[in-house]
Amino acid sequence: MILPFPAAALGVAAKRSFGCKAAVRLLVALAAGQLFAAGSASAASAGREHSLPRIVQKDGRYALLVDDAPYLVLGAQVNNSSGWPAMLPKVWPAIEYMHANTVEIPVYWEQFEPSPGTYDYSIVDTLLTEARAHHLHLILLWFATWKNGNAHYMPAWMKTAPQTYPQVVDANGRPVDSASPLAPATLEADTNAFTALMRHLKAVDPERTVIMMQVENESGVYGVTRDYSPAAEKLFRAPVPREVLDAMRATVSGTAPTAPTWQEAFGPEAEVNFHAWAVASFIGRVAAAGKAVYPLPMFANVALRDPLPPAPAGTYESGGPTDNVIPIWKVAAPALDLLGPDDYQTDTTAYIKILDLYHRPDNPLYLPETGGSPRFLFFALGRQAIGFSPFGMDFTKTLDTPDLARPKDELLVPWARTGTKEFIAPFVPVYRLLNPMARDIARLSFEGALQATAEEPGQVSQTLHFGRWDAVVSYGVWARRGRPAGNPQPLGAALIARIGEDQFLVTGFYSRVDFRPVAAGRQKQFLKVEEGSYENGEFKFLRLLNGDQNDGGLDFSSVPLVLRVSVASF
Ligand code: DGJ
């Protein structure tokens, strides 16, 4: 059963930016032509040297620049064990089917460093070669000291030497299945390996096939709120670093002394804040060392704490960049360009809440992992997201009839169905629609000209403001002059960009878009409604729509449709 976009919405397909100053420095360097001279003359790849991908900020908005132009990551993350060469034949067809432009794929530390200080670049090289052959960009996921809180991707030679590479210990001194962020040898080994990876990429990827790096994966620890090792105990009883106090000022209790300990400063949040600082400091050093060698944009993904209401300490993975500790991560890991939420919320309000928590002036919004409805992409685009990557996108599984016969609830476990065509299918219409216009979307978003939204349960219409025009998006309008009733399921979405004074680019699904002059007493008329298709980033005119096609407004169904619309008032 191939599920179209609407079915996905039923819930079946159911993770420091360069600050302003750094971005400005980059732009200045760019203008002065300094940045791209330092290439790899000895590059193994024959490809032309491209500009370095980078994240820039302008007027409070961010863009990921790839080849010097804003780039929207229409991403797809493969399953955890799909980065092995033997699996790649089941990856590329899935990515092509989905119409993604970027693949997020792991690099496994256990494979990369089979013995201390010996690095195996063969799989990374295979990934580059095959991604290029498929005209795709890559975001590499460094599965190393942390993968979902565990150290399961550490090389075996480390796992068998816990005295050198120790685990977190609980309050009773028992080891927990998670690496201690305060172990110097672990930090050194991870840093060396990651730096070797970045050095290699610099040498073999002048084409910038790899556009970003994720450093570790869902870092932190489950089951305890912090490390209780002797090293941790000593630091926990010492004064909180000044920069952490400053970053968290708003939440520090007013009765704390001037150089408070973690407990004195943060009370019930002391342990999670402490562990976040320890993990962020570790990952910040790994990222900084890698960046010193090859400065690709880097990020950390987040195993979230439930946002509504905010989950209390002890009920979520402690140490990662959960929303409550973002300021700590910003000061402890400034080499990270962003902190990206793995947004698997299926409830629309909770999903949006997560977007709002990570769409911050100091944090470009990027979703390294997501699931649920493809219409959530429109909520993300409405918050200037630079990318979106649903998880589990490959063909490593075939869904046989017995699977379909499983209880319905089991099918709702997101990763139970990953790796199948049926799982990917809901995203296809949306990615097929947006892929050819992805550069325009990224540019218009960076310029502040683009807004996007989607249907929220119980909301039948929404109004987007574009200066002298309002765009009214309605859901479930069944007649030419009908009133919006909402779709039977929340399926609707719309994306609108102002491309001229009175001209808009409009697209969407299961929605009606109409324009309304802001000036009192004026009415709208369409001057021209051009249906087109995007080919190689260009709008190609197909026909003018009029009459039944837009007398009631601009109607969008499940069929991908892009309109260029000129309006006037009378
Ligand atoms: C979040 C993790 O970051 C992914 O690697 C994967 O484990 C997914 N959860 C779900 O399986």
Residues whose N, C-alpha, C, O or C-beta is under 5 A from the ligand:
A	BS01	DGJ	E218 W415
